[in-house]
Each structure stands twice: as structure tokens, then as C-alpha cells.
Amino acid sequence: MKQDDVKELTKLEDLRELEELFGAVWGRPGEPPISSDTLRALVHSGNYAAGAFVEGRLAGGLVGWLGRGAPPEPLHLHSHILGVVSGSEARGLGFQLKQHQRRWCLERGITTIEWTTDPLVRRNAYFNLTKLGAEASGYLVNFYGAMTDGINSGEESDRLLITWRLDSAQALAAAEGRPAEADVGRLLHEGAAAVLSVGSDGEPFEKPANARILLCEVPDDIVAVRRADPALARSWRLALRSALADAFAAGYSIRGATRSGWYVLQR
């Protein structure tokens, strides 16, 4: 996909199309997660909304707004929602959208983007922490309350706070197609400890340990687990919440995530 297939969206008709896309992606066609009215106000006030196009059709979108923490924290972009249509034609759209967002920020002197992600979704962990070169800076328990959309219905909304330092060495390497992925086998051989892993029946297997590097595994497809066995999905939520909260409290930070579903924590 070419860079110029991603562009900012400012026209009302484009924003209405983006609203419909988000509604379809989140399984809420009659109640999209963000309305075109809100999108219109955001872009009018200088915030970010972009769309990715495949053969002239809108196939993905990304929205964020400017924010600031407590003084003297600098201005950052809060990246609120990213969605792409399913299917092989959408491969790579999420990465291209995030790189467009990165360039947009750097052109305006903004060097940090933040967003939240469900820590149980393996592909998102890999995408955020390895493919983009971001980092996880906090664990937020039930951040949005109980979820009602077609993907997360009935679930508590624990989230990782993702911080993307746009001028960091890892973000630059990732933008150039050189992401660094940890080798879990090598780490285990060198003394890393797996404090959470997938058991023989798909259940969370917890084994508290104290090592320089900790590893936490998540299921292959938590969305499928939620549909097939809500109780098992709930047990995974609680197990990962406990493992990561305990690790953060002990001074560990998440340094990466592998495509095979392992978080790598180090202190």
C-alpha cells in the first residue's frame, strides 16, 4: 500500500462513511462507537481523523485528539480508535494508518501518542509493542466499565496504557520495517520465568516466580474464547490482571510482545 492511500478526512460525507465503517467493525451498525457529528467537531478543532483507501474505497480509519497530562507534561495525541474492514485486502492498513498518524504528529512537533488496548488480544499486543515500537506504561482496571459492543460484550474493560515515543530508536526502527522481537526460547534458556502460560486445556496456568525477566502468555484468540466459554475468558482476565499488576508493583515494565503471544517484562 502506498503512503498516499492514507489521507486526512475533513469532509462531512467522508466522516459519515468513517462512522459507518466503525459501526460495522465493532458490530454496532445502528450505534457506532463515534458519531460523524463528533468527528466533524474534532477535525474542525485541529484534531486527527484519517482514512485508508483500497481501490478507492474506505477500508480503515483512525481518530485521535490532542491532550495533556498534569503540568509540565507536554502536548500529546490520544489515539482513540482504529478500525479496518476484515479480509485480505485490509492487510497492512493498520500499520500504514499508524505511520501516517506518526508523521502527522512529528510535523506538528508532537513526539508522543498514547492509547489503550485490551491486554488479552494477542495480535494487538504484538502490533503495538513490537510492530510499532511502542511501550506499555500502565495497567488500567475496567477502564471503560462493562462493554456492550459486538466484540467485547459482557467483558470488563481492563486496558494497557500504550505510550508511543515517536522519536525513539525502537519507533524509528519499526517505521523502517526493522522491529525487534524477543526470542522466548532463548530467554527461558537464560533464566527467564514464565509466570502465566496457556495450560493443556486452554486454561491460565499461573506460576509465581522472581527473575530478572518474566514472561506472560495470552490465548491465541480471546474473542473466540469469549464466545465459546465466557467463564474461561473471565478466568483469563483475572489471571492476567493479577500477573501484570503484581509485576508492575514489583518494578517490572513490559519491554515487548511476541507474535506467539508472550509479554516480556523486565526490571
Residue frames relative to the residue before (quaternion, step in Angstrom):
aa qw qx qy qz dx dy dz
M 1.0000 0.0000 0.0000 0.0000 0.00 0.00 0.00
K 0.3913 -0.7259 0.5186 0.2258 3.56 -0.92 0.91
Q 0.6224 -0.5654 0.3907 0.3745 3.54 -1.16 0.64
D 0.7143 0.4646 -0.2846 0.4393 3.60 0.91 -0.83
D 0.4928 0.5997 -0.4580 0.4334 3.61 1.25 0.37
V 0.6578 0.3898 -0.3018 0.5694 3.59 1.32 0.00
K 0.0966 0.8063 -0.5751 0.0988 3.57 -0.78 0.98
E 0.5828 -0.5513 0.4598 0.3807 3.52 -1.27 0.41
L 0.2493 -0.7501 0.5964 0.1397 3.55 -1.17 0.70
T 0.0064 0.8205 -0.5698 0.0454 3.56 -0.73 1.07
K 0.6339 0.5466 -0.3344 0.4331 3.60 1.12 -0.61
L 0.5874 -0.6193 0.3939 0.3410 3.55 -1.01 0.85
E 0.6543 0.5165 -0.3318 0.4416 3.60 0.94 -0.80
D 0.6379 0.5093 -0.3256 0.4772 3.60 1.08 -0.67
L 0.6617 0.5036 -0.3037 0.4651 3.58 1.00 -0.80
R 0.6131 0.5230 -0.3464 0.4802 3.59 1.11 -0.59
E 0.6356 0.5118 -0.3242 0.4785 3.57 1.05 -0.73
L 0.6347 0.5212 -0.3208 0.4718 3.57 1.07 -0.77
E 0.6060 0.5470 -0.3409 0.4662 3.59 1.03 -0.77
E 0.6709 0.4944 -0.2933 0.4685 3.59 0.90 -0.91
L 0.6321 0.5311 -0.3335 0.4552 3.58 0.99 -0.79
F 0.6673 0.4902 -0.3092 0.4677 3.59 0.87 -0.90
G 0.6315 0.5393 -0.3334 0.4463 3.59 1.01 -0.78
A 0.6654 0.4930 -0.2948 0.4767 3.57 1.02 -0.82
V 0.6653 0.5107 -0.3120 0.4463 3.59 0.88 -0.91
W 0.7530 0.3780 -0.2084 0.4966 3.61 0.94 -0.85
G 0.5018 -0.6831 0.4196 0.3248 3.61 1.20 0.18
R 0.6091 0.5163 -0.3544 0.4866 3.55 1.15 0.66
P 0.0231 -0.8586 0.5116 0.0236 3.63 0.62 1.05
G 0.7232 0.4124 -0.2569 0.4908 3.59 1.09 -0.56
E 0.7697 0.2084 -0.1091 0.5935 3.56 1.29 -0.29
P 0.0915 -0.8403 0.5328 0.0415 3.61 0.43 1.20
P 0.6015 -0.6072 0.3804 0.3532 3.60 -1.11 0.59
I 0.7806 0.0534 -0.0769 0.6180 3.61 1.23 -0.24
S 0.3679 -0.7701 0.4871 0.1854 3.55 -0.86 0.99
S 0.6160 -0.5471 0.4158 0.3850 3.56 -1.25 0.41
D 0.5779 0.5714 -0.3804 0.4414 3.63 1.13 -0.54
T 0.6789 0.4747 -0.2835 0.4831 3.55 0.93 -0.93
L 0.6307 0.5327 -0.3282 0.4590 3.57 1.00 -0.82
R 0.6358 0.5362 -0.3208 0.4531 3.57 0.98 -0.86
A 0.6695 0.4911 -0.2968 0.4718 3.58 0.94 -0.90
L 0.6450 0.5343 -0.3256 0.4388 3.58 0.97 -0.81
V 0.7175 0.4316 -0.2793 0.4700 3.59 0.74 -0.96
H 0.6094 0.5553 -0.3586 0.4379 3.59 1.08 -0.63
S 0.7303 0.4092 -0.2251 0.4985 3.59 1.11 -0.70
G 0.6841 -0.5579 0.2668 0.3867 3.55 1.19 0.57
N 0.5106 0.6459 -0.4226 0.3789 3.57 1.20 0.36
Y 0.6068 -0.6322 0.4012 0.2667 3.53 -1.37 0.15
A 0.1732 0.7260 -0.6574 0.1040 3.55 -1.00 0.95
A 0.0416 0.8076 -0.5831 0.0780 3.56 -0.78 1.04
G 0.1950 -0.7689 0.5985 0.1120 3.51 -1.27 0.52
A 0.2710 -0.7266 0.6071 0.1735 3.54 -1.23 0.60
F 0.1723 -0.8140 0.5532 0.0415 3.54 -0.83 1.04
V 0.0964 -0.7558 0.6464 0.0407 3.53 -1.09 0.86
E 0.8284 -0.0948 -0.0012 0.5520 3.56 -0.58 1.22
G 0.7410 -0.4469 0.2094 0.4554 3.53 0.97 0.96
R 0.6514 0.4984 -0.3195 0.4746 3.61 1.26 -0.07
L 0.4929 -0.6383 0.5009 0.3140 3.55 -1.05 0.79
A 0.0258 -0.8312 0.5537 -0.0430 3.57 -0.64 1.14
G 0.8024 0.0478 -0.0407 0.5935 3.59 1.25 -0.06
G 0.0508 -0.8097 0.5842 0.0233 3.54 -1.22 0.42
L 0.1229 -0.7794 0.6140 0.0223 3.53 -1.25 0.56
V 0.0437 -0.8095 0.5841 -0.0413 3.56 -0.85 1.05
G 0.1276 0.7809 -0.6059 0.0827 3.56 -1.07 0.79
W 0.1769 -0.7783 0.5903 0.1202 3.54 -1.27 0.27
L 0.5835 -0.6057 0.4277 0.3312 3.52 -1.24 0.54
G 0.0415 0.7989 -0.5973 0.0581 3.53 -1.07 0.80
R 0.1522 -0.7719 0.6095 0.0974 3.53 -1.31 0.18
G 0.3950 -0.6962 0.5458 0.2478 3.55 -1.03 0.80
A 0.7521 -0.3246 0.2691 0.5065 3.55 -1.23 -0.40
P 0.5715 -0.5875 0.4360 0.3716 3.61 -1.03 0.74
P 0.6275 -0.1721 -0.7549 -0.0822 1.57 -2.07 1.44
E 0.1714 0.8116 -0.5422 0.1345 3.62 1.04 0.66
P 0.4209 -0.7117 0.4947 0.2677 3.62 -0.91 0.84
L 0.6653 -0.4796 0.3934 0.4155 3.52 -1.34 0.22
H 0.0019 0.7773 -0.6291 -0.0036 3.57 -1.08 0.78
L 0.4198 -0.6514 0.5494 0.3126 3.56 -1.30 0.08
H 0.2231 -0.7272 0.6315 0.1506 3.55 -0.96 0.92
S 0.2057 -0.7865 0.5756 0.0883 3.56 -0.54 1.21
H 0.2202 -0.8635 0.4461 0.0834 3.54 -0.16 1.32
I 0.8334 -0.0367 0.0911 0.5439 3.59 0.77 -0.95
L 0.0128 -0.7611 0.6482 -0.0211 3.54 -1.03 0.94
G 0.1194 0.7981 -0.5843 0.0862 3.58 -0.85 0.92
V 0.0521 -0.7722 0.6322 0.0356 3.55 -1.11 0.72
V 0.5439 -0.6112 0.4583 0.3473 3.56 -1.13 0.61
S 0.5305 -0.6344 0.4585 0.3254 3.55 -1.14 0.60
G 0.5673 0.5989 -0.4427 0.3514 3.55 -1.22 0.42
S 0.6540 -0.5611 0.3486 0.3686 3.52 -1.18 0.55
E 0.6074 0.5759 -0.3691 0.4040 3.59 1.09 -0.55
A 0.6562 0.5246 -0.3051 0.4485 3.58 1.23 -0.36
R 0.4117 0.7285 -0.4742 0.2736 3.62 1.19 -0.04
G 0.8171 0.2403 -0.1962 0.4859 3.54 -0.85 1.01
L 0.4989 0.6768 -0.4373 0.3191 3.61 1.17 -0.20
G 0.6358 0.5421 -0.3427 0.4294 3.58 0.94 -0.81
F 0.6560 0.5052 -0.3057 0.4701 3.57 0.95 -0.86
Q 0.6679 0.4974 -0.3074 0.4604 3.59 0.90 -0.87
L 0.6347 0.5208 -0.3298 0.4660 3.58 1.01 -0.76
K 0.6812 0.4797 -0.3023 0.4631 3.60 0.88 -0.87
Q 0.6459 0.4979 -0.3350 0.4720 3.61 1.02 -0.65
H 0.6001 0.5307 -0.3541 0.4826 3.60 1.10 -0.62
Q 0.6516 0.5088 -0.3058 0.4723 3.57 0.98 -0.89
R 0.6248 0.5388 -0.3317 0.4576 3.59 1.01 -0.79
R 0.6741 0.4832 -0.3002 0.4711 3.60 0.88 -0.93
W 0.6138 0.5574 -0.3407 0.4433 3.59 1.00 -0.84
C 0.6830 0.4831 -0.2862 0.4671 3.58 0.90 -0.90
L 0.6753 0.5005 -0.3088 0.4450 3.58 0.81 -0.96
E 0.6218 0.5412 -0.3421 0.4511 3.60 1.05 -0.68
R 0.7302 0.3911 -0.2145 0.5175 3.59 1.21 -0.50
G 0.5720 -0.6335 0.3611 0.3757 3.58 1.25 0.29
I 0.5051 0.6173 -0.4323 0.4206 3.58 1.24 0.40
T 0.1400 -0.8478 0.5104 0.0322 3.59 -0.58 1.11
T 0.7432 0.3336 -0.2196 0.5368 3.61 1.24 0.08
I 0.0608 -0.7471 0.6606 0.0416 3.54 -1.11 0.85
E 0.0994 -0.7876 0.6059 0.0522 3.56 -1.01 0.82
W 0.1169 0.7649 -0.6322 0.0396 3.56 -1.24 0.50
T 0.3988 -0.6914 0.5379 0.2713 3.56 -1.29 0.07
T 0.0495 -0.7902 0.6106 0.0151 3.55 -1.21 0.58
D 0.5232 -0.6148 0.4871 0.3332 3.55 -1.15 0.64
P 0.3729 -0.7693 0.4651 0.2298 3.64 -0.48 1.09
L 0.6214 0.5558 -0.3467 0.4299 3.60 1.21 -0.28
V 0.6158 0.5405 -0.3568 0.4487 3.60 1.21 -0.28
R 0.3798 -0.7894 0.4437 0.1891 3.52 -0.17 1.40
R 0.6953 0.4877 -0.3026 0.4326 3.59 0.74 -0.99
N 0.6474 0.5122 -0.3276 0.4595 3.60 1.07 -0.66
A 0.6136 0.5436 -0.3499 0.4534 3.58 1.03 -0.74
Y 0.6707 0.4861 -0.2975 0.4748 3.58 0.89 -0.92
F 0.6497 0.5312 -0.3142 0.4438 3.57 0.91 -0.94
N 0.7274 0.4547 -0.2561 0.4456 3.58 0.76 -1.03
L 0.7980 0.3746 -0.1681 0.4411 3.55 0.71 -1.12
T 0.7608 0.3110 -0.1902 0.5368 3.58 1.12 -0.51
K 0.7135 0.4599 -0.2758 0.4509 3.59 0.64 -1.08
L 0.7576 0.3397 -0.1928 0.5229 3.60 1.04 -0.77
G 0.3916 -0.7323 0.4773 0.2874 3.60 1.13 -0.49
A 0.3878 0.6973 -0.5027 0.3327 3.58 1.09 0.74
E 0.3145 -0.7272 0.5685 0.2216 3.57 -1.31 -0.11
A 0.4051 -0.6800 0.5488 0.2689 3.57 -1.25 0.43
S 0.1356 -0.8489 0.5100 0.0292 3.56 -0.49 1.19
G 0.8216 0.0143 -0.0219 0.5694 3.61 1.21 0.03
Y 0.3040 -0.7201 0.5927 0.1942 3.57 -1.32 0.39
L 0.1388 -0.8104 0.5690 0.0127 3.57 -0.66 1.19
V 0.2724 -0.7948 0.5254 0.1342 3.59 -0.47 1.21
N 0.8567 -0.0872 0.0214 0.5080 3.57 -0.87 1.11
F 0.0261 0.8863 -0.4617 0.0251 3.53 1.05 0.93
Y 0.7839 0.2846 -0.1470 0.5319 3.61 0.92 -0.88
G 0.5273 -0.5907 0.4313 0.4324 3.61 1.24 -0.06
A 0.7471 -0.3565 0.2775 0.4875 3.58 -1.27 -0.26
M 0.3697 -0.7510 0.5137 0.1884 3.56 -0.95 0.95
T 0.1908 -0.8058 0.5555 0.0752 3.57 -1.15 0.71
D 0.5151 0.6539 -0.4303 0.3492 3.62 1.21 -0.07
G 0.7028 -0.5126 0.3166 0.3782 3.54 -1.33 0.27
I 0.6624 0.4967 -0.3049 0.4707 3.60 1.21 -0.33
N 0.8275 0.2543 -0.0747 0.4950 3.57 0.88 -1.01
S 0.2841 0.8201 -0.4761 0.1416 3.61 1.27 0.06
G 0.8173 0.2395 -0.2060 0.4818 3.54 -0.92 1.02
E 0.6208 0.5663 -0.3330 0.4279 3.59 1.24 -0.24
E 0.4428 -0.5992 0.5756 0.3371 3.54 -1.29 0.39
S 0.4055 -0.7662 0.4713 0.1624 3.52 -1.11 0.79
D 0.0342 0.7819 -0.6162 0.0879 3.58 0.53 1.16
R 0.0375 -0.8078 0.5880 -0.0186 3.55 -1.01 0.83
L 0.3470 -0.6484 0.6253 0.2611 3.49 -1.34 0.47
L 0.3224 -0.6936 0.6027 0.2274 3.54 -1.08 0.73
I 0.1690 -0.7975 0.5767 0.0534 3.56 -0.61 1.21
T 0.0894 -0.7737 0.6265 0.0300 3.56 -0.93 0.97
W 0.1209 -0.7973 0.5912 0.0147 3.56 -0.67 1.18
R 0.1423 -0.7897 0.5945 0.0523 3.55 -0.36 1.25
L 0.3400 -0.8395 0.3914 0.1628 3.49 0.01 1.43
D 0.7331 0.3869 -0.2313 0.5092 3.58 1.16 -0.51
S 0.4170 0.7088 -0.4740 0.3147 3.60 1.23 0.30
A 0.6463 -0.5315 0.3803 0.3939 3.55 -1.24 0.44
Q 0.6870 0.4844 -0.3017 0.4498 3.60 0.94 -0.83
A 0.6301 0.5157 -0.3395 0.4709 3.61 1.08 -0.63
L 0.6449 0.5114 -0.3175 0.4710 3.58 1.02 -0.80
A 0.6562 0.5025 -0.3168 0.4653 3.60 0.90 -0.89
A 0.6534 0.5108 -0.3143 0.4619 3.59 0.98 -0.83
A 0.6405 0.5281 -0.3228 0.4546 3.59 0.99 -0.81
E 0.7020 0.4424 -0.2488 0.4996 3.56 1.15 -0.65
G 0.5779 -0.6239 0.3629 0.3810 3.58 1.27 0.21
R 0.6107 0.5422 -0.3500 0.4588 3.58 1.20 0.52
P 0.0904 0.8234 -0.5556 0.0712 3.63 0.70 1.00
A 0.3428 -0.7318 0.5548 0.1978 3.56 -1.15 0.65
E 0.0594 -0.8052 0.5901 -0.0037 3.60 -0.60 1.18
A 0.4657 -0.6919 0.4830 0.2664 3.56 -0.90 0.98
D 0.3493 -0.6925 0.5956 0.2090 3.53 -1.27 0.61
V 0.3032 -0.8000 0.4886 0.1713 3.60 -0.14 1.29
G 0.6259 0.5467 -0.3413 0.4392 3.59 0.95 -0.80
R 0.6687 0.4862 -0.2994 0.4763 3.57 0.93 -0.87
L 0.6481 0.5249 -0.3260 0.4453 3.59 0.96 -0.85
L 0.6472 0.5043 -0.3211 0.4730 3.59 0.98 -0.81
H 0.6374 0.5301 -0.3211 0.4578 3.58 1.00 -0.81
E 0.7218 0.4342 -0.2362 0.4844 3.57 1.10 -0.73
G 0.7184 -0.4935 0.2443 0.4250 3.60 1.22 0.25
A 0.4027 0.6914 -0.4990 0.3327 3.62 1.20 0.19
A 0.2733 -0.7687 0.5612 0.1395 3.58 -1.15 0.65
A 0.3094 -0.7333 0.5786 0.1782 3.58 -0.95 0.95
V 0.1454 -0.8272 0.5400 0.0543 3.59 -0.30 1.25
L 0.7745 0.0955 -0.0834 0.6197 3.59 1.27 -0.25
S 0.1129 0.7925 -0.5897 0.1075 3.58 -0.82 1.02
V 0.5687 -0.5846 0.4565 0.3555 3.56 -1.31 0.25
G 0.3499 -0.7635 0.5111 0.1829 3.57 -0.68 1.13
S 0.7436 -0.4432 0.2793 0.4155 3.55 -1.33 0.16
D 0.7430 0.3385 -0.2045 0.5400 3.60 1.18 -0.53
G 0.6530 -0.5404 0.3069 0.4328 3.56 1.21 0.43
E 0.5200 0.6513 -0.4065 0.3744 3.57 1.28 0.03
P 0.5382 -0.5984 0.4600 0.3750 3.61 -1.17 0.38
F 0.1401 -0.7750 0.6138 0.0550 3.55 -0.88 1.02
E 0.1286 -0.8199 0.5575 0.0191 3.55 -0.48 1.26
K 0.0432 0.7800 -0.6206 0.0677 3.55 -0.98 0.92
P 0.2556 -0.8000 0.5223 0.1480 3.61 0.06 1.26
A 0.0716 0.7905 -0.6009 0.0946 3.55 -1.00 0.85
N 0.2490 -0.7309 0.6140 0.1636 3.51 -1.34 0.31
A 0.2484 0.7476 -0.5735 0.2246 3.57 -0.40 1.24
R 0.6547 -0.5130 0.3670 0.4165 3.56 -1.21 0.30
I 0.7764 0.1615 -0.0779 0.6042 3.57 1.10 -0.76
L 0.1332 -0.7773 0.6124 0.0555 3.57 -0.90 1.00
L 0.1901 -0.7672 0.6043 0.1003 3.56 -1.19 0.63
C 0.0621 -0.7730 0.6311 0.0171 3.57 -1.04 0.90
E 0.1829 -0.7912 0.5771 0.0863 3.57 -0.76 1.06
V 0.1561 -0.7638 0.6180 0.1019 3.57 -1.18 0.64
P 0.6439 -0.5518 0.3536 0.3947 3.63 -1.16 0.51
D 0.6581 -0.5282 0.3772 0.3815 3.51 -1.28 0.46
D 0.8091 -0.0204 0.0702 0.5831 3.61 0.88 -0.93
I 0.1944 -0.8224 0.5261 0.0956 3.57 0.06 1.28
V 0.5830 0.5709 -0.3856 0.4306 3.62 1.10 -0.54
A 0.6569 0.4887 -0.3047 0.4867 3.59 0.99 -0.82
V 0.6215 0.5340 -0.3403 0.4614 3.60 1.04 -0.75
R 0.6340 0.5383 -0.3354 0.4425 3.60 0.93 -0.82
R 0.6878 0.4833 -0.2857 0.4601 3.56 0.95 -0.86
A 0.7386 0.4370 -0.2299 0.4590 3.57 0.93 -0.92
D 0.8152 0.0139 0.0659 0.5753 3.59 0.96 -0.86
P 0.2033 -0.8240 0.5171 0.1112 3.62 0.22 1.25
A 0.6329 0.5349 -0.3503 0.4366 3.61 1.00 -0.69
L 0.6408 0.5059 -0.3233 0.4785 3.59 1.03 -0.77
A 0.6315 0.5264 -0.3317 0.4626 3.57 0.99 -0.81
R 0.6405 0.5235 -0.3184 0.4630 3.57 1.02 -0.81
S 0.6496 0.5110 -0.3263 0.4588 3.58 0.97 -0.81
W 0.6280 0.5195 -0.3377 0.4708 3.60 1.08 -0.65
R 0.6143 0.5433 -0.3539 0.4497 3.59 0.99 -0.78
L 0.7125 0.4608 -0.2699 0.4552 3.57 0.79 -0.99
A 0.6545 0.5205 -0.3228 0.4433 3.59 0.99 -0.80
L 0.6874 0.4621 -0.2932 0.4775 3.59 0.89 -0.87
R 0.5920 0.5592 -0.3587 0.4563 3.59 1.07 -0.73
S 0.6830 0.4883 -0.2851 0.4623 3.57 0.87 -0.96
A 0.6809 0.5054 -0.2998 0.4371 3.58 0.84 -0.98
L 0.7229 0.4322 -0.2621 0.4711 3.58 0.80 -0.96
A 0.6353 0.5212 -0.3441 0.4543 3.60 0.96 -0.76
D 0.6537 0.5024 -0.3155 0.4698 3.59 0.95 -0.84
A 0.6602 0.5109 -0.3128 0.4531 3.58 0.96 -0.86
F 0.6441 0.5060 -0.3255 0.4724 3.60 0.92 -0.85
A 0.6630 0.5133 -0.3083 0.4493 3.59 0.93 -0.91
A 0.6957 0.4580 -0.2650 0.4859 3.58 1.15 -0.62
G 0.6476 -0.5735 0.3048 0.3985 3.57 1.25 0.21
Y 0.4907 0.6402 -0.4478 0.3857 3.59 1.24 0.24
S 0.1124 -0.7479 0.6447 0.1115 3.53 -1.30 0.36
I 0.4996 -0.6421 0.4872 0.3174 3.56 -1.17 0.58
R 0.1884 -0.8194 0.5380 0.0595 3.55 -0.65 1.17
G 0.8066 -0.1258 0.0845 0.5714 3.59 1.21 -0.20
A 0.2005 -0.7439 0.6198 0.1493 3.53 -1.37 0.02
T 0.3381 -0.7568 0.5275 0.1862 3.56 -1.02 0.81
R 0.6349 -0.5243 0.4091 0.3932 3.54 -1.26 0.42
S 0.6853 0.4959 -0.2760 0.4564 3.59 1.12 -0.66
G 0.6680 -0.5874 0.2739 0.3656 3.59 1.25 0.27
W 0.5559 0.6034 -0.3962 0.4122 3.59 1.18 0.43
Y 0.2656 -0.6919 0.6460 0.1825 3.53 -1.10 0.85
V 0.2037 -0.7543 0.6142 0.1103 3.56 -1.08 0.80
L 0.0470 -0.8042 0.5918 -0.0278 3.57 -0.64 1.21
Q 0.0062 -0.8054 0.5910 -0.0458 3.52 -1.00 0.86
R 0.0981 -0.7800 0.6117 0.0886 3.55 -1.23 0.46
